[in-house]
Amino acid sequence: MKSRLFKTISTILLILCTQNVFASTWGSGDVNLLKLSIKCSSNANGDKPWNSSITAVATEFTIQGNRFWSGSGKHAGDTGQHIFTGYKTDQSLTITAIGKWLLKSNTWDMYFVSRGNKTMHQHLIDGIPGFEGSGKNRRDCEIKLLNSIPVASALNIEFKNKQISNLKNQVSKLQNGELNIQAETMKLSRQYDRKIANLKKEISDSKNNLEFETKFNEINKEYEDIKNELAIVQQEKSSLESKNLNLDGIVIKLETNYQDLEKKHEKVQQEKSSLESKNKDLNQELNIFKKKEAIEIKRKEDEEKEKLLLIKQNKERVKEEDRKREERKINNLKYELISSEIVVAQNFIRDLEEFVKSNPSEFDIIEIAELLIESKNILNGDWNEVLQTSFLELKNYSKKSNNFNQYKIKKEEERYITAMSQLNSEYALLLSNQKELESKLNENLTSDFAPLIIEKVKIIRSVLNNYTLKLLQSTNFEIDIFKQNLSKQIEEKRIEEENKVIEIRKSKTNLLKLEQLLVENLTNDYSQLIIENINKINKLNYDALNSQDILTSNLSIQNFIYELENGTLLQNLESNNSLESDQSSSKSYKGGSNLFSEFLNSFNLSLSSNMLELTCEDVVNQVKNQKLQTMFGGEIEMIYFDKVSLVNQTKDEILCKSYITTSNAVDAWYNIRLFKKDENVFYEVKARLDSENQDITKIDNSKESSESSSSRRTQKKESQNTLVLGNDASTIPTENTEVISQIETFYVDSCNQDLEILEDNIEISTAMCKCIFNSIMNAGLTKEELFGTNGMYEVYQARAKGTNEGFTDIESKIVDIQMDSVGNCMLETNYFNYLYDLPIKE
């Protein structure tokens, strides 16, 4: 019975000890009693770190707590306290605290924040970082949960403690009552035994004694009384045993609960050990992270400091560069304004004339007029020693007038402001050109134009970094010409691509038509010719050919199809054979530019030449070392002349045809013609178009009715003009070669005089002038424009003599040609490189 009582008491104590273990979490509606730890580091003043505990009450959204301590040192006899108040949102838990000494009025603050959408319990478990004080008194602190229990559970334990205390009192009373009963029973038993022994002795001494009987009856009565008392004791004992049984039931129940609690306690201990182990690992990782974070924060702070320092240095550097650039710009501009003595003198004379007109009494009118007359030729551009001396006298004479000196300074300032405005305008224009070219580059990153655009942008950037007014003007002029040529080339490329698509579509249509004709003519004489033409189309490499090449092929195929469909193919073949019989049948010749072909072409044609005396071989020899010119200015050689035969011949013209293989791997029929015209002898090579080809063109136009008329006109124009001989001799009569040489001499001399104002090297300016002259000669001027009245020869001859007057139509046309060609000539003669190699004038 005693062991059960001890187990009961132990179980009750275990319940009390394990209540806090199971209070590890709480619901949103719970109010919890907390025990928290708080740790704070040392500060910059050298105060030591401290740690303590906080008693607090918390719900899921709020927390309140406090701690107090006894002061020491200068705070001896005082009591310090912290009062904590916090609230939780979806983003964080924030706790603030006010610290105070009770005997003093000053306070200090503590601040803690835990980020994240977590429960109140999880925030406290993870720990809440914060700080106390500020400046050198600042400490880094952290609050963490030690233990927690719902307030309701804590109150329930107090009630259970009172029940257990009452049970302990009842057990103590029962134990005392049982002991008293046992003692009384033993006492009565001993008394009864003594009386029995006395009775037995008395009985043995006097059996028949009346007194004995009386005593015996008394003793029996006492015995009965004792038995009754014993029965009562037995009843009380039974009652106690019944109560003891009830206590045994309670003890058994408590023992069962105790065993369950022991199992739960063991499980909780295991979980606690596991959590402590994990917590230890997490703390280690946290410490490592904090160290890394501190290193990273310091690195970023250092990096930010370096960036700020670099930004500051860059700003100062840019500011200094801008200052130097502005100073250099002003100095360069001022130098440009006074760099030419004659320009300075001219400005001075004009200023003086204006001043005298408005201030006639400032100088002696006779003296100033004589000095101005002596220097007037300076205004016409003359500058010699006599004029320099006259100007110096005029300048010295004018110095005696302070009013004029101020006026002159004012005029110089006005000229400077005007020049500065012009410089800024040219600078802004160059910036605009740069942006425009960069935009063009973005649109043509993979095209053939990209390297050219990049080169120009680099030139612009170089000029913008170090410029003068003259350099800005020349660069803008160069870029304007480049933009014009670039736009022209881009447009030409676009038209070429459109025309190429059209011609490829026509070529494929021709192929389908030939395949259909082959089916219709499988067993007759045309089948082999049809197969040859199909193979020609299949061999075309469209990627390597331009639209004109494909057009030439299409014209040849369309001519063949037309003759075949109209039944004239054999007739034309027979007609050609009859013409060729006079030439001992068709022949083949090798072409290309080489010494041998140039030797064969050495005979000269003239108006006296009789074309009836020439053969097709003479015609081929005359042209085979020449090159055909494409629509983009490219050139292709005529490699092989096959099936050369006579088409027509008169005393003024001989026309031959040939199946020519060119250097771009295209085979096609061409007409080769030598003829007299306008008292000159010409030769030409063109894609063969017989009279029947006009009908082919009409048929083709009806099939391609969906194409725009403008595209057809462009294509027609190109087909007429692009395949012409690229040698100048093809358009310039041989009799006028000497006159052309004279025109070149006149033009180059005049051009060099125009360029003298730029003070350029005579060699580079001569190269530029000759290049522009060649462009004029290749522009297709007529005989009348070259050699007629008011033609180029007469105009530039008059210029050389100084007798030219007015501005003729041919000069206007030549100016247009010059403007179109000057950009290319600058590139061809390296004129731009020459400009950029000039020393910068400081």
VEXNU-60256 format. One record per residue (C-alpha): z negated, y, x; residue number from 1; residue in one letter. Coordinates in steps of 0.05 Angstrom, whole numbers, plus 5000, padded with zeros to 4 digits. Example, Ala and Ser with C-alpha at 12.3 -4.5 7.8 and 13.67 -1.06 7.14 Angstrom:
pz,py,px,zadren,torvex
4844,4910,5246,1,A
4857,4979,5273,2,S
! end
This chain:
pz,py,px,zadren,torvex
5000,5000,5000,1,M
4984,5047,5057,2,K
5052,5034,5091,3,S
5088,5052,5025,4,R
5051,5117,5021,5,L
5071,5134,5093,6,F
5144,5117,5077,7,K
5142,5161,5015,8,T
5116,5220,5055,9,I
5168,5208,5111,10,S
5224,5206,5060,11,T
5202,5271,5029,12,I
5200,5304,5098,13,L
5270,5277,5114,14,L
5296,5308,5050,15,I
5268,5374,5072,16,L
5298,5367,5142,17,C
5368,5348,5118,18,T
5375,5401,5064,19,Q
5407,5451,5113,20,N
5455,5400,5142,21,V
5493,5392,5077,22,F
5498,5466,5064,23,A
5560,5473,5109,24,S
5606,5504,5057,25,T
5598,5543,4993,26,W
5639,5560,4933,27,G
5666,5628,4912,28,S
5608,5637,4863,29,G
5552,5617,4910,30,D
5500,5663,4940,31,V
5481,5636,5008,32,N
5423,5647,5055,33,L
5450,5652,5127,34,L
5424,5648,5197,35,K
5472,5683,5245,36,L
5474,5691,5320,37,S
5493,5757,5354,38,I
5512,5765,5427,39,K
5528,5830,5464,40,C
5553,5839,5535,41,S
5528,5887,5588,42,S
5556,5958,5590,43,N
5582,6006,5642,44,A
5512,6038,5649,45,N
5486,5972,5677,46,G
5445,5951,5615,47,D
5437,5876,5612,48,K
5470,5832,5559,49,P
5427,5809,5499,50,W
5429,5758,5443,51,N
5389,5747,5379,52,S
5393,5721,5308,53,S
5406,5754,5241,54,I
5380,5734,5172,55,T
5432,5750,5119,56,A
5453,5737,5047,57,V
5527,5728,5032,58,A
5576,5716,4975,59,T
5650,5700,4984,60,E
5666,5775,4988,61,F
5603,5811,5014,62,T
5550,5801,5066,63,I
5484,5837,5080,64,Q
5433,5823,5135,65,G
5383,5852,5183,66,N
5344,5839,5247,67,R
5287,5875,5281,68,F
5253,5873,5349,69,W
5195,5904,5387,70,S
5212,5958,5437,71,G
5195,5957,5510,72,S
5199,6006,5568,73,G
5213,6075,5542,74,K
5213,6047,5471,75,H
5146,6011,5478,76,A
5106,6015,5413,77,G
5168,6026,5372,78,D
5208,5977,5330,79,T
5284,5973,5330,80,G
5326,5948,5272,81,Q
5398,5932,5254,82,H
5422,5934,5182,83,I
5488,5897,5171,84,F
5536,5908,5113,85,T
5605,5875,5106,86,G
5662,5861,5058,87,Y
5722,5814,5058,88,K
5795,5825,5036,89,T
5856,5781,5039,90,D
5872,5809,5108,91,Q
5804,5813,5143,92,S
5728,5812,5143,93,L
5696,5878,5165,94,T
5622,5885,5182,95,I
5589,5950,5201,96,T
5517,5959,5226,97,A
5471,6018,5236,98,I
5420,6013,5293,99,G
5356,6055,5292,100,K
5287,6062,5324,101,W
5236,6072,5269,102,L
5199,6127,5306,103,L
5263,6165,5321,104,K
5317,6197,5279,105,S
5379,6181,5320,106,N
5423,6122,5301,107,T
5482,6083,5332,108,W
5538,6042,5302,109,D
5564,5972,5310,110,M
5633,5949,5285,111,Y
5660,5878,5275,112,F
5729,5856,5249,113,V
5758,5786,5239,114,S
5833,5785,5221,115,R
5868,5735,5175,116,G
5867,5709,5104,117,N
5806,5663,5110,118,K
5743,5647,5071,119,T
5678,5683,5086,120,M
5651,5617,5114,121,H
5712,5607,5159,122,Q
5708,5678,5186,123,H
5634,5667,5205,124,L
5647,5598,5235,125,I
5705,5625,5278,126,D
5663,5684,5301,127,G
5672,5759,5288,128,I
5687,5801,5350,129,P
5664,5873,5353,130,G
5629,5925,5395,131,F
5567,5969,5399,132,E
5563,6041,5423,133,G
5619,6080,5458,134,S
5640,6104,5526,135,G
5596,6077,5582,136,K
5546,6051,5529,137,N
5599,6006,5497,138,R
5584,5932,5493,139,R
5631,5876,5469,140,D
5594,5835,5415,141,C
5605,5774,5371,142,E
5572,5748,5308,143,I
5574,5673,5292,144,K
5544,5628,5238,145,L
5486,5583,5259,146,L
5464,5554,5192,147,N
5470,5567,5118,148,S
5441,5542,5052,149,I
5454,5563,4980,150,P
5397,5606,4952,151,V
5391,5559,4892,152,A
5380,5499,4939,153,S
5327,5537,4978,154,A
5289,5552,4913,155,L
5296,5479,4890,156,N
5264,5455,4956,157,I
5203,5499,4941,158,E
5196,5465,4873,159,F
5203,5397,4904,160,K
5151,5414,4957,161,N
5100,5429,4900,162,K
5116,5362,4865,163,Q
5106,5325,4930,164,I
5040,5361,4942,165,S
5015,5340,4872,166,N
5037,5268,4885,167,L
4999,5269,4951,168,K
4936,5293,4915,169,N
4941,5238,4862,170,Q
4951,5185,4915,171,V
4890,5211,4953,172,S
4847,5210,4889,173,K
4870,5139,4872,174,L
4855,5116,4943,175,Q
4785,5147,4939,176,N
4771,5117,4869,177,G
4793,5048,4893,178,E
4746,5053,4953,179,L
4688,5074,4908,180,N
4701,5015,4860,181,I
4704,4967,4918,182,Q
4639,4993,4946,183,A
4604,4991,4878,184,E
4630,4920,4865,185,T
4605,4897,4933,186,M
4537,4930,4920,187,K
4530,4897,4851,188,L
4553,4831,4879,189,S
4501,4834,4933,190,R
4447,4853,4882,191,Q
4469,4797,4836,192,Y
4467,4748,4893,193,D
4397,4770,4912,194,R
4372,4764,4840,195,K
4404,4695,4833,196,I
4370,4673,4896,197,A
4303,4700,4871,198,N
4314,4667,4804,199,L
4329,4602,4835,200,K
4266,4607,4876,201,K
4224,4627,4817,202,E
4255,4571,4776,203,I
4238,4522,4829,204,S
4167,4548,4831,205,D
4152,4552,4756,206,S
4200,4517,4709,207,K
4155,4517,4649,208,N
4127,4586,4658,209,N
4137,4631,4596,210,L
4141,4691,4641,211,E
4199,4659,4675,212,F
4237,4652,4611,213,E
4226,4724,4595,214,T
4251,4744,4663,215,K
4308,4696,4657,216,F
4330,4728,4593,217,N
4325,4796,4624,218,E
4365,4773,4683,219,I
4418,4743,4638,220,N
4421,4809,4600,221,K
4429,4845,4666,222,E
4481,4795,4685,223,Y
4519,4808,4621,224,E
4514,4882,4634,225,D
4541,4871,4704,226,I
4597,4829,4676,227,K
4613,4884,4627,228,N
4612,4935,4682,229,E
4656,4889,4724,230,L
4704,4882,4665,231,A
4707,4957,4660,232,I
4720,4960,4736,233,V
4774,4907,4727,234,Q
4806,4948,4672,235,Q
4805,5010,4716,236,E
4832,4967,4773,237,K
4888,4942,4728,238,S
4903,5014,4707,239,S
4905,5034,4780,240,L
4950,4975,4797,241,E
4996,4997,4739,242,S
4998,5067,4767,243,K
5009,5038,4836,244,N
5068,4999,4809,245,L
5098,5064,4783,246,N
5087,5094,4851,247,L
5120,5033,4882,248,D
5181,5046,4838,249,G
5183,5118,4860,250,I
5175,5097,4932,251,V
5231,5046,4926,252,I
5276,5099,4896,253,K
5257,5146,4951,254,L
5269,5092,5003,255,E
5339,5081,4974,256,T
5353,5155,4976,257,N
5324,5155,5046,258,Y
5374,5101,5068,259,Q
5432,5138,5036,260,D
5408,5202,5068,261,L
5402,5167,5135,262,E
5475,5143,5129,263,K
5498,5212,5108,264,K
5457,5242,5163,265,H
5488,5195,5214,266,E
5558,5213,5188,267,K
5542,5287,5190,268,V
5515,5280,5261,269,Q
5580,5245,5282,270,Q
5621,5300,5249,271,E
5575,5352,5281,272,K
5585,5320,5349,273,S
5660,5318,5338,274,S
5661,5390,5315,275,L
5617,5410,5374,276,E
5665,5375,5421,277,S
5725,5409,5388,278,K
5688,5474,5388,279,N
5674,5467,5462,280,K
5748,5454,5475,281,D
5767,5512,5431,282,L
5718,5557,5466,283,N
5748,5536,5533,284,Q
5818,5550,5507,285,E
5793,5615,5477,286,L
5763,5636,5543,287,N
5828,5618,5579,288,I
5867,5656,5525,289,F
5820,5716,5532,290,K
5830,5716,5607,291,K
5906,5711,5599,292,K
5904,5764,5544,293,E
5864,5810,5589,294,A
5913,5799,5646,295,I
5972,5810,5598,296,E
5940,5872,5569,297,I
5929,5900,5639,298,K
6000,5881,5659,299,R
6028,5916,5597,300,K
5985,5976,5610,301,E
6009,5979,5682,302,D
6080,5968,5658,303,E
6073,6023,5606,304,E
6045,6070,5659,305,K
6105,6053,5704,306,E
6153,6065,5647,307,K
6121,6132,5630,308,L
6123,6151,5704,309,L
6196,6128,5709,310,L
6214,6167,5645,311,I
6180,6228,5673,312,K
6216,6221,5739,313,Q
6283,6209,5704,314,N
6272,6271,5661,315,K
6257,6312,5722,316,E
6316,6282,5759,317,R
6363,6294,5700,318,V
6336,6365,5692,319,K
6347,6378,5766,320,E
6417,6347,5764,321,E
6434,6389,5703,322,D
6409,6451,5738,323,R
6450,6435,5801,324,K
6511,6418,5758,325,R
6505,6483,5719,326,E
6496,6522,5784,327,E
6555,6486,5816,328,R
6597,6498,5753,329,K
6582,6573,5755,330,I
6595,6577,5829,331,N
6660,6538,5824,332,N
6683,6582,5766,333,L
6666,6646,5804,334,K
6702,6619,5865,335,Y
6763,6602,5823,336,E
6763,6673,5795,337,L
6763,6705,5865,338,I
6797,6649,5905,339,S
6866,6683,5903,340,S
6869,6752,5937,341,E
6930,6772,5898,342,I
6897,6754,5831,343,V
6836,6796,5851,344,V
6880,6854,5871,345,A
6921,6850,5806,346,Q
6857,6849,5764,347,N
6830,6908,5803,348,F
6893,6950,5793,349,I
6896,6935,5718,350,R
6822,6953,5711,351,D
6833,7018,5748,352,L
6894,7036,5705,353,E
6855,7024,5641,354,E
6796,7064,5667,355,F
6839,7124,5688,356,V
6873,7125,5620,357,K
6807,7131,5584,358,S
6774,7174,5639,359,N
6830,7219,5667,360,P
6782,7269,5699,361,S
6743,7217,5739,362,E
6793,7219,5797,363,F
6843,7269,5823,364,D
6902,7249,5781,365,I
6954,7261,5836,366,I
6916,7222,5890,367,E
6901,7163,5845,368,I
6973,7162,5819,369,A
7002,7160,5889,370,E
6956,7103,5910,371,L
6972,7064,5847,372,L
7047,7074,5858,373,I
7041,7048,5930,374,E
7007,6984,5903,375,S
7046,6973,5839,376,K
7089,6916,5868,377,N
7026,6874,5873,378,I
7030,6868,5797,379,L
7099,6835,5806,380,N
7070,6781,5851,381,G
7087,6812,5918,382,D
7034,6807,5973,383,W
7049,6829,6045,384,N
7015,6868,6100,385,E
7040,6936,6074,386,V
7016,6922,6004,387,L
6949,6895,6030,388,Q
6939,6960,6069,389,T
6957,7002,6007,390,S
6910,6961,5964,391,F
6853,6970,6014,392,L
6863,7046,6013,393,E
6863,7045,5936,394,L
6800,7003,5935,395,K
6763,7048,5984,396,N
6784,7110,5946,397,Y
6757,7082,5880,398,S
6689,7066,5910,399,K
6668,7140,5905,400,K
6665,7132,5828,401,S
6601,7099,5804,402,N
6628,7100,5733,403,N
6689,7059,5755,404,F
6645,7011,5795,405,N
6603,6998,5733,406,Q
6666,6991,5691,407,Y
6696,6942,5742,408,K
6632,6900,5741,409,I
6635,6899,5665,410,K
6708,6876,5666,411,K
6692,6822,5717,412,E
6635,6798,5672,413,E
6682,6796,5613,414,E
6733,6756,5653,415,R
6677,6710,5675,416,Y
6653,6700,5603,417,I
6725,6686,5581,418,T
6734,6636,5637,419,A
6667,6604,5622,420,M
6688,6598,5549,421,S
6753,6567,5571,422,Q
6716,6520,5618,423,L
6668,6498,5562,424,N
6727,6489,5516,425,S
6764,6446,5567,426,E
6700,6407,5580,427,Y
6690,6394,5505,428,A
6764,6374,5499,429,L
6756,6324,5556,430,L
6694,6295,5523,431,L
6733,6288,5459,432,S
6790,6254,5497,433,N
6739,6206,5528,434,Q
6712,6186,5460,435,K
6782,6178,5432,436,E
6804,6133,5489,437,L
6740,6092,5485,438,E
6755,6082,5411,439,S
6826,6062,5429,440,K
6798,6013,5480,441,L
6753,5982,5428,442,N
6814,5972,5383,443,E
6856,5942,5440,444,N
6805,5903,5482,445,L
6851,5844,5495,446,T
6918,5880,5496,447,S
6961,5899,5555,448,D
6940,5972,5545,449,F
6866,5958,5560,450,A
6870,5965,5637,451,P
6908,6031,5630,452,L
6857,6059,5581,453,I
6799,6036,5626,454,I
6831,6071,5686,455,E
6837,6137,5647,456,K
6766,6133,5621,457,V
6741,6123,5692,458,K
6780,6184,5714,459,I
6750,6225,5657,460,I
6679,6203,5675,461,R
6690,6220,5748,462,S
6716,6290,5730,463,V
6659,6303,5681,464,L
6609,6289,5736,465,N
6639,6341,5782,466,N
6690,6389,5754,467,Y
6724,6456,5761,468,T
6764,6494,5709,469,L
6829,6475,5744,470,K
6810,6402,5749,471,L
6790,6401,5675,472,L
6856,6432,5655,473,Q
6898,6384,5697,474,S
6859,6324,5673,475,T
6865,6344,5599,476,N
6939,6355,5611,477,F
6945,6286,5642,478,E
6905,6253,5586,479,I
6946,6287,5532,480,D
7009,6260,5562,481,I
6977,6191,5569,482,F
6955,6191,5497,483,K
7025,6209,5473,484,Q
7056,6154,5515,485,N
7001,6105,5494,486,L
7012,6120,5420,487,S
7086,6113,5430,488,K
7079,6046,5465,489,Q
7029,6020,5413,490,I
7077,6039,5358,491,E
7136,6007,5395,492,E
7095,5944,5404,493,K
7077,5943,5330,494,R
7151,5951,5311,495,I
7170,5898,5361,496,E
7119,5849,5332,497,E
7144,5863,5261,498,E
7217,5854,5282,499,N
7199,5791,5321,500,K
7167,5760,5258,501,V
7230,5778,5219,502,I
7277,5748,5271,503,E
7235,5685,5278,504,I
7239,5676,5203,505,R
7315,5686,5206,506,K
7320,5636,5264,507,S
7283,5584,5223,508,K
7328,5599,5164,509,T
7389,5589,5209,510,N
7360,5522,5232,511,L
7353,5498,5160,512,L
7423,5521,5145,513,K
7452,5485,5206,514,L
7415,5421,5187,515,E
7446,5426,5117,516,Q
7515,5438,5147,517,L
7506,5378,5193,518,L
7493,5334,5133,519,V
7557,5361,5100,520,E
7600,5352,5164,521,N
7574,5288,5195,522,L
7643,5256,5205,523,T
7688,5315,5222,524,N
7701,5356,5285,525,D
7647,5407,5270,526,Y
7587,5360,5276,527,S
7582,5364,5352,528,Q
7585,5441,5351,529,L
7531,5442,5296,530,I
7486,5397,5338,531,I
7496,5442,5399,532,E
7473,5503,5359,533,N
7413,5465,5329,534,I
7392,5447,5400,535,N
7398,5519,5421,536,K
7349,5540,5367,537,I
7301,5484,5382,538,N
7300,5504,5456,539,K
7279,5576,5440,540,L
7210,5593,5466,541,N
7189,5646,5416,542,Y
7127,5665,5455,543,D
7168,5683,5517,544,A
7223,5721,5479,545,L
7223,5789,5448,546,N
7255,5808,5381,547,S
7320,5830,5414,548,Q
7328,5764,5450,549,D
7317,5726,5384,550,I
7364,5775,5349,551,L
7419,5760,5399,552,T
7410,5686,5386,553,S
7410,5697,5311,554,N
7474,5738,5313,555,L
7509,5683,5353,556,S
7485,5628,5304,557,I
7501,5671,5242,558,Q
7572,5683,5270,559,N
7580,5608,5280,560,F
7555,5593,5209,561,I
7600,5647,5179,562,Y
7662,5621,5214,563,E
7645,5549,5195,564,L
7632,5565,5121,565,E
7696,5608,5116,566,N
7741,5558,5152,567,G
7759,5605,5208,568,T
7722,5569,5264,569,L
7781,5527,5289,570,L
7828,5587,5279,571,Q
7785,5630,5324,572,N
7779,5575,5375,573,L
7855,5567,5376,574,E
7865,5642,5380,575,S
7817,5648,5438,576,N
7852,5590,5472,577,N
7919,5624,5465,578,S
7891,5688,5497,579,L
7858,5648,5551,580,E
7922,5613,5568,581,S
7945,5679,5599,582,D
7883,5676,5643,583,Q
7894,5602,5663,584,S
7840,5581,5611,585,S
7765,5602,5609,586,S
7725,5605,5673,587,K
7652,5607,5695,588,S
7619,5654,5745,589,Y
7550,5661,5776,590,K
7514,5727,5765,591,G
7450,5761,5789,592,G
7438,5817,5838,593,S
7457,5795,5909,594,N
7497,5819,5969,595,L
7556,5774,5953,596,F
7564,5800,5882,597,S
7556,5872,5906,598,E
7611,5859,5957,599,F
7658,5833,5903,600,L
7643,5895,5862,601,N
7662,5942,5917,602,S
7730,5964,5889,603,F
7730,6032,5853,604,N
7757,6047,5784,605,L
7791,6112,5768,606,S
7833,6144,5713,607,L
7895,6120,5751,608,S
7873,6047,5744,609,S
7918,6007,5698,610,N
7875,5959,5656,611,M
7935,5913,5646,612,L
7931,5896,5720,613,E
7859,5872,5715,614,L
7834,5802,5697,615,T
7768,5779,5665,616,C
7745,5759,5735,617,E
7752,5832,5756,618,D
7712,5853,5695,619,V
7656,5803,5709,620,V
7654,5823,5783,621,N
7646,5896,5761,622,Q
7583,5882,5719,623,V
7551,5817,5742,624,K
7503,5849,5792,625,N
7478,5897,5738,626,Q
7418,5886,5691,627,K
7411,5889,5616,628,L
7356,5936,5591,629,Q
7308,5914,5536,630,T
7279,5958,5481,631,M
7214,5968,5522,632,F
7249,5990,5585,633,G
7247,5921,5616,634,G
7306,5892,5653,635,E
7338,5822,5651,636,I
7391,5795,5698,637,E
7455,5761,5677,638,M
7450,5695,5715,639,I
7511,5655,5693,640,Y
7576,5675,5659,641,F
7606,5615,5623,642,D
7669,5608,5581,643,K
7696,5675,5605,644,V
7760,5691,5567,645,S
7804,5749,5548,646,L
7796,5780,5479,647,V
7840,5842,5483,648,N
7876,5882,5536,649,Q
7913,5949,5537,650,T
7930,5999,5593,651,K
7865,6038,5578,652,D
7818,5980,5560,653,E
7804,5907,5576,654,I
7756,5867,5533,655,L
7730,5798,5553,656,C
7678,5753,5523,657,K
7630,5706,5557,658,S
7573,5658,5540,659,Y
7521,5690,5586,660,I
7455,5659,5609,661,T
7403,5713,5623,662,T
7340,5711,5665,663,S
7296,5704,5603,664,N
7328,5636,5588,665,A
7370,5660,5529,666,V
7443,5639,5522,667,D
7488,5682,5478,668,A
7559,5709,5470,669,W
7572,5778,5498,670,Y
7631,5826,5500,671,N
7646,5855,5569,672,I
7689,5918,5566,673,R
7721,5966,5616,674,L
7751,6028,5584,675,F
7774,6100,5594,676,K
7744,6155,5552,677,K
7739,6231,5558,678,D
7774,6229,5626,679,E
7722,6180,5653,680,N
7719,6105,5664,681,V
7660,6066,5634,682,F
7638,5994,5629,683,Y
7590,5962,5580,684,E
7560,5894,5561,685,V
7539,5884,5488,686,K
7521,5825,5443,687,A
7587,5800,5415,688,R
7601,5827,5345,689,L
7671,5811,5320,690,D
7698,5844,5257,691,S
7671,5785,5218,692,E
7600,5802,5240,693,N
7600,5862,5193,694,Q
7604,5813,5134,695,D
7549,5771,5166,696,I
7504,5832,5168,697,T
7518,5845,5094,698,K
7502,5772,5076,699,I
7438,5774,5117,700,D
7415,5838,5084,701,N
7423,5807,5015,702,S
7381,5748,5036,703,K
7327,5793,5064,704,E
7324,5842,5006,705,S
7248,5840,5006,706,S
7246,5874,5074,707,E
7239,5949,5077,708,S
7301,5990,5091,709,S
7265,6028,5146,710,S
7253,5962,5184,711,S
7327,5945,5179,712,R
7347,6014,5203,713,R
7300,6008,5262,714,T
7325,5939,5279,715,Q
7397,5961,5275,716,K
7384,6020,5320,717,K
7350,5976,5371,718,E
7406,5925,5369,719,S
7456,5980,5384,720,Q
7418,6016,5439,721,N
7373,5969,5476,722,T
7423,5921,5507,723,L
7459,5971,5552,724,V
7468,5970,5627,725,L
7408,5998,5664,726,G
7447,6026,5723,727,N
7459,6101,5722,728,D
7532,6088,5739,729,A
7543,6060,5670,730,S
7537,6129,5638,731,T
7556,6178,5694,732,I
7629,6184,5713,733,P
7644,6167,5785,734,T
7685,6231,5794,735,E
7624,6275,5780,736,N
7576,6243,5830,737,T
7581,6302,5878,738,E
7568,6351,5821,739,V
7507,6311,5799,740,I
7481,6316,5871,741,S
7489,6392,5868,742,Q
7453,6395,5801,743,I
7395,6355,5831,744,E
7390,6404,5890,745,T
7390,6464,5843,746,F
7338,6431,5796,747,Y
7290,6409,5851,748,V
7290,6478,5884,749,D
7276,6511,5817,750,S
7221,6461,5801,751,C
7187,6471,5868,752,N
7186,6546,5856,753,Q
7151,6534,5789,754,D
7099,6489,5824,755,L
7084,6539,5880,756,E
7030,6572,5837,757,I
6990,6507,5841,758,L
6993,6510,5918,759,E
7011,6437,5920,760,D
7037,6400,5981,761,N
7114,6408,5984,762,I
7125,6333,5993,763,E
7086,6313,5931,764,I
7117,6369,5888,765,S
7187,6349,5912,766,T
7174,6276,5893,767,A
7151,6299,5824,768,M
7212,6342,5814,769,C
7261,6287,5834,770,K
7226,6238,5788,771,C
7232,6286,5729,772,I
7306,6299,5747,773,F
7321,6224,5745,774,N
7288,6221,5676,775,S
7334,6278,5653,776,I
7395,6241,5680,777,M
7374,6177,5643,778,N
7362,6213,5577,779,A
7434,6205,5554,780,G
7460,6276,5561,781,L
7533,6286,5541,782,T
7588,6308,5587,783,K
7588,6377,5553,784,E
7512,6383,5563,785,E
7519,6365,5637,786,L
7583,6400,5659,787,F
7606,6444,5601,788,G
7597,6519,5588,789,T
7522,6536,5591,790,N
7511,6463,5611,791,G
7459,6439,5660,792,M
7503,6450,5721,793,Y
7518,6523,5704,794,E
7445,6539,5684,795,V
7414,6513,5748,796,Y
7469,6542,5791,797,Q
7454,6610,5760,798,A
7380,6599,5772,799,R
7394,6585,5845,800,A
7432,6651,5850,801,K
7380,6688,5808,802,G
7432,6710,5756,803,T
7409,6669,5697,804,N
7389,6706,5633,805,E
7357,6683,5568,806,G
7339,6612,5549,807,F
7396,6564,5530,808,T
7397,6504,5485,809,D
7404,6456,5543,810,I
7343,6486,5577,811,E
7303,6475,5512,812,S
7326,6403,5511,813,K
7310,6393,5584,814,I
7239,6421,5572,815,V
7229,6368,5518,816,D
7252,6313,5566,817,I
7207,6341,5620,818,Q
7146,6339,5574,819,M
7161,6267,5555,820,D
7170,6244,5627,821,S
7119,6285,5667,822,V
7062,6236,5653,823,G
7100,6175,5678,824,N
7124,6215,5739,825,C
7053,6235,5756,826,M
7034,6162,5756,827,L
7096,6140,5794,828,E
7087,6192,5849,829,T
7011,6184,5853,830,N
7005,6258,5835,831,Y
6938,6247,5801,832,F
6910,6213,5863,833,N
6933,6273,5903,834,Y
6895,6319,5856,835,L
6831,6279,5860,836,Y
6835,6276,5936,837,D
6832,6352,5940,838,L
6766,6378,5968,839,P
6718,6407,5916,840,I
6709,6482,5926,841,K
6635,6501,5927,842,E
! end
